[in-house]
């Protein structure tokens, strides 16, 4: 299914400003790294084809990985928000068709609900204008 997810991710950024920073190989590498994280969760939405996916992993003061980047990220987020536990939203994508516009937001909400946390953090590339706009519109 990883190839279908990669196809969806590439289709979701095609013809968008900043799309050049996305690459299929890099996407698949990030998916594989994320999938090895404790608590990793992947949600998909499909009709007759895959139309959306969201995945991520929990991060908090009592979990594994309290070193390096994880520790810095957790401490930075806690200083900014007072949240000690949150989900790192590694990827949230949906097919770019207008009919699927709300799917990415609903998958993100479901991932946070399933992980029992009200707060998610998404690290976006500065050139990802569509991603920034989507997350801002979701609040």
Buried (B, 14 or more C-beta within 10 A) or exposed (E): EEEEBBBBBBBBBEEBEBBEEBEEEEBBEBBEEBBEBEBBBBBBBEEEEBBBBBBBBBBBEEBEBEEEEBEEBBEEBBEEEEBBBBBBBBBBBBBBEEEBEEBBBBBBEBBBEEBEBEBBBBEBEEBBBBBBEBBEEEE
